[in-house]
Amino acid sequence: MRHRRWKQLREGSSLATANGGLCVGTSEFGPVSGASSINGPLRFTRIKLSNWRNFQSANVEVQERNFLVGPNASGKSNFLDSLRFLADLVFEAGGGLDYAVRQRNGIPQIRSLAARRNPNVELEVTLGRAGHEHWRYRLVVGQDQSHHRPVVKAEAVHHDGKLVEERPDDNDRADPERLRQTHLEQVAANRSFRPVADFFRSIRYYHIVPQLVRETERWESQEVDPYGGDFLERIWQTPVRTRDSRLSRIQKALAVAVPQLDKLQVRRDQSTGIVHLEGRYKHWRPFGKWQNESEFSDGTLRLIGLLWSLLDGTGPLLLEEPELSLHSEVVRQLPQVMARLQISNRRQLIVSTHSYDLLLDKGIAADEVLLFQPTPDGTQIELSASRPEIKQLLSHGLSPAEAVIPFTKPQNIQQLTMAFD
């Protein structure tokens, strides 16, 4: 099941304009060839959470491409945020444990409401490649009793099954203030497991909000704004050759979804210093008309942001509801866009979605879909492949949308309209 999409692509399945698809073939997004080196880049292979927001306990295997589905408020965004937390620990411009916890308004706001006696929050992730575990990182965080500051209760790192770091150690016990920081965030302390810190630093999260991209007073913080406040500035700061290559690929893909847009460029306004994204729209005049982001539709900006994010970086990419503002036919092509990019760049994708159209792609395997189910004891996560009824439906030719989405709808949802009687 999992390898079906690779087989389809190698046999020539394409998103050609002939069938109305979003064109992302060889010339736009790189060659569609066999998978890259069997070793590939590091990726998350397993994620375990304890007392993290919606999750009293979660332990799930993840693939190169993952779709998170479930009802509203079931914890899909909070699951993604657990990985963002790891990135915040090693954020180069002032990150660390205190920063990561403060970004989430303190340990009490992070700790699951379903937690019983255990006052601590725990994250454990396994990193591997080609089916082999290489690293396992575990962090348990609580707060001190006197000042309610975040402290490390436990930190451990395994490499190829061998323990290379474990805290608290003797130095921590002699000086408890050391537990105000993880060793992960300290260059002098993470030498034996620096690939883990580098991997966490490569995590990217995108949820582009068109209104923020259009704001005339743009983001001025050193922090990356995943919602798009600094999106155009980041495009501008990309090396020119890389930037132009990506915009060219995006423009060719947009030629299908937004056929009247025939050129993209970025330009810094010399009088205001603000970067603008400009597009040339074809019409009856010979040279068309240039417009900037303030005149782009929400859907166009969302699609440009999505395609740029897929091309930007090599580490895990966390996407929040990429279907927003996009036409349903464009949304249906997104899984194949992702699959094609992953053939040449084995970048891990973890995508939250409510979209029926997105999951209509029968190339999505059952073990790529994580089903979030709220319970009185917190949200449970399971592979859709582990549900016999879903596995059976997929084996009979149904799409993941038809097999999985019915399990995510709220009970008695048909009674919603009665609230207005």
N, C-alpha and C positions, 0 to 999 in steps of 0.2 A: 504493500500500500504506500509506504513512505516514499519509495523511489519511482512511483508511477509518473510524477510530474517531470522528472529528469528524462525518462524514456519518451514521454510525449514531445518534449522540446527537442531532443536529439533526432526524433523521427520527422521533425519539420513543422510541428505545431507552431503557428505564429499568430501574432495579433495584427494581421494585415488590414490595410484600409478596405480591402475588398469585402470583408465581413463586418465592417464598421468598428473595428477594434482600435485601441490606442497603439499606434505604431511605435514599437520599441525594438525593432529588429537589429540586425548586425551593425548597420551604419550608425544607429542612434545610441545604443547603450553597450557597445562592445560586442565581440564575437560570441555567437551562440555555439560553443564547442563543448567537448567533454568537461567534466568537473576538473577543477584545479587539483593541485597536489593532494594526494590522499591524506597527508598530514594536516594541511589547512591551518587556519588560525585558531587560537584558543577560543572557546565559547563556553557559556554556561551549559552544563549537562544536567545539573540537579539544583533545585532551590528549596531550602527548608526555612520556614518561618515559625516562630513561637511567640505568641502574645503581640504580634505586629498588627495593629489596627483591627481590620475585620477578622484576622486569622488567629484563633487560639492555637491552632496547629495546622501546618500545611507542609507537605513534602511531595514535590512533583518533579518528574523528569521532563526536561525541555529539549526541543529539537533545534535545528538550524533556523526553521521558520515556525512561528507559533502564533495562533490566533486565540485570544482570550475572549470568551463569550459567557454571558450571564445576565441576570436581571439588573436593573438600575440599583446602585448602592450595594452591589454584591462584593465589591473590593477589587475590581480590575485595575482601576487607577492606583489604588493603594499597593497592589502587587508590583506594578511598575515602579512605584515610589520606593519600594524596598531596594531596588537596584540603583535608583538615583541616590539613595542614601549612601551606598557604597562609593559612588562616584564623588559625592560631597566630602567624604572622608579624605580623599586625596586631591581635592580641587586645589590647583596650584596657587590661585590668588586668594589665599586666606582660608582654605578649607580646614577640616579636622573634625574631631568628635563634637566639640562644643558648637561649631558652626552647623554641622549636619543636624544636631538635635534642635538648635535654636530656629533653624529654617522650618521646623515642624512644630514649633511652639511648646517644646519640652517633652520630657518622657511621659507625663500623664496623658498628653494628647496622642502619643504614639502607641501606648500600651492598649491592648485590646480590651474592649468593654466586657468581653466574655472571660477575661482572665480571672482566675480564682485566687489562690494563695501566692502564686509566683509573681513578684513585683517587677521582674526583669523582662527585657525584650531581647530576643535572640534571632540572629540571622546566620545561616550556614549555606555556603554555595560551593559547588564542585565545578571545577574548570577542566576541560579536557579537549581532545581532538581525536578524530578517527576512532571513536568508541573507547578511548583509553583515558582514564582519570589521571590527571597530572597534579592538580592542586586542589586542596580543600581548605577553605577559610571559614572559621567560626568566630563570631563575636557576640558576646552577651553584655548588654548595657543596662545599667540601673542608675540610681541617683543617690548621692550621699544624704545622710539624715539631717545634717546641720544646715547646709546651704542649698539643698535640692539641686545640686549640680550633677550633670551626667558624668558617670564614672564607668570604667571598664571593669566588669565583674569577671570576665574570662575572655581570652583571646588565644586562638590556636591555629597553627598552619601546618598542614601535612603536604609533603611533596613525594609523589610516587609511593604513597603509603607510609612514608617515614615522617615522624614528628620533627619539625624544624623550629618551631616556636610555640611556647606555652606560657601563659600568664594567668594569674599573678606569679611572678618569680620572686626570688629572694630580695632583689633590689626593690621591687614593688612593695614588698612587705616592710622593708626598712624605710621606705619613703612613699607613703600612699599617694602623694600628689602626682606621682608618675602615672597613676591610673586615670588621670584626667585626659590622657591622650592614648590613642592606639599606637602600637608600633608600626602599623601599616602606613600611617601618615608621616612617619619620621624617616628621613633618608638615612640617618646614621643607624637606625634600628632595623630597617627592612631589607638590608642587603641580601640576606639569604632567601628572600621571597619577593624581590622587587618585580619580577614578572607579574605577580598578582596586582601590585599597586599600579603598574603600567596598564594592565588590562582594565581595571576599574576606571582609570582615568580616560580610557578610550570610549566609555559608554556615552551615548548621545540620546537625548530625549527631545522629540519635536511634537508640538501641537500648535501649529501656526494659526494665529487669530488675525484675519485680514485687517480688522480695525486697528490693531496695534502696528501692523506693517505700514499703514497709511499715516500714522501719527506724525505731525510735523516736528514735534519735539521728541526725538528718538532717545532710546536707551543709552545712558551714559555710564553705567556701572561696568566694572571689570568682569562681573559675572555674565555668563551667557544667559540670554533670555529665551527660553525654549518656546515662548509664545509669539515670538516674532518682532519684539521691539527693536532688536539689533540685527534682524535678519539681513537687511540690505547692506548694512555696514560690514557684516561678516562676508557677504558675497564680494564686496569691494576689496576687503583685506586679503582675499584668496589670491595667490600668485596668478599673474595675468594669463599665462598659457593655460593653467588649470581652469581658471574662471571662464575663459572664452570657450574652452572645450566643453565644459559642462553646460553653459548656456546654449551652445550650438546643439547639443544633444537634446536638451529640454525643448528648444524651439522646434526641432524636428518632430518630437513627440506631440507637441502642442499643435502641429500642423493638422493633426487628425481631430483632436478635441476642440480646438479653437482655430478653425481653418483660415479665418480672416487675419490672424496674427502671423506675420511672416518674418519678423526679426525681433530679437531681444538684445538689450544692452544695459549696462549700468553706467551712471555718470554722477560725479560729485558736483553739486551746484557751488560754484566758486564764491558766490555772495553769501550763502547761508551755511556752507560746509556740509549740507545734508546730501546723502546719497539717494539717488532715484533710480528705480527700475523702469526702463522705457521699452515700449513695444510699438512696432510699426504695423498699423492696421491697413489692409488693402481696401480700396474702394475705387470709385470711378476716376479719381485723379491718378495720373501716371505714377506718382511717387508715394501715394498713401499718406496716412496721417500718424504722427507720433503721439502716443499717450503715455502717461506715467502711472505709477501704482495707485494714485488717487482716483483714476478713472477705470482701473481694472475691476472686473466683477469679483465678488467673493470667491466664486468657484475657480476663476483663473489664478488668483493669488494662492489659493489653497493648493491647487494642482502644481504650480511652480514650486511652492514650498515643499511639497511632498517629494517631487522628483529631485529637487536639490538635496534634500535630506538623505535620499537613497544613494546619492552619488558622493556625499560628503562624509569621509571617514571610512575606517575599516573595522572598528569595534562594534559591539552590540548596539543596535538601533531600536529604541523604544518609541512606538508610534501610538498616538491616542486617536482613535476613531477617524482614520484617514478618509472615510467616506463623506464627511461633512461638507456640504455645499457643492458636491460633485454630482453630475448627471449619473443616473443609475447605470447606463451603458459604459461610462468611464469606470465606475466602481467595479463592474464585473471583470474588467481587464486587469485590475491592480494585482491580484495574486500571480498572474502570469508575468507582469512586469517585475515583481519581486523575484520570481523564480528565475527569470532570465538573467537578472543582475547577479543572483547568487551562483550561477554557473561559473562566471569569471571571477567573482569576488565573494568568497564564502562567508559573507558577513551575516551574523545572526540577527534575525528580526523577531521582535516580540510586539504584537499588534493587538490592541484592544478594539473591539468592534461590536456594534449592534446590527450590522448590515446584513440583511438577507441576500442582497445582490452580491456582496463581497464573497459570501460563502457558497454561492452557486457553482463555483469552479470545482469540477469533479477531480481536478488534479490535487486538491487539498486532501491530505491523508488524515485518517482518524487520529493518529498520534500527534498531529500538528494542532489539534483543537483542544484547548483546555476549558473544561466546563466548570463554572463557578456557581455553587449552590449554597445560598444562605440557610443557616440552621440556627436554632436557639443558642448553640454553643459556638457560634462563629461560622464563617464561610468555609465550606469544604471545596477543594480543587481536585478534579480527577480528569484523567485523559478520557476523551470521548471514546477512545478505542477500548477502554476498560468496561464500558457499558455494553452488555450483550445485545440489548435491543437496538442501540445505535449501530453497533458493528454489523448486525444483521441487515438493517436498512441500507447501509452503505454497500454491503455485498450484493444487494439486489439492484444496485445502480442509482440509488438516490444520491443527491448532492449533500454536502455537509449542512447546507442551509435547511434542506427538507428533513434531514435526520436529527439535527442538533437543536436548531432554533426553537422547536416546540417545547423543549425541556427548559427553556430559559424564560418563558413568558410567566408573568405573575398569575397566581391562582385567581380565578373569578374576575379576570381582567374585563370580561364582557359587562361587568356591573359598573364600570367606570362612568358611563354616561348617566347612570341613575343618580349620581351625586347632583345632577343639574335638573332633576325633575321637580 
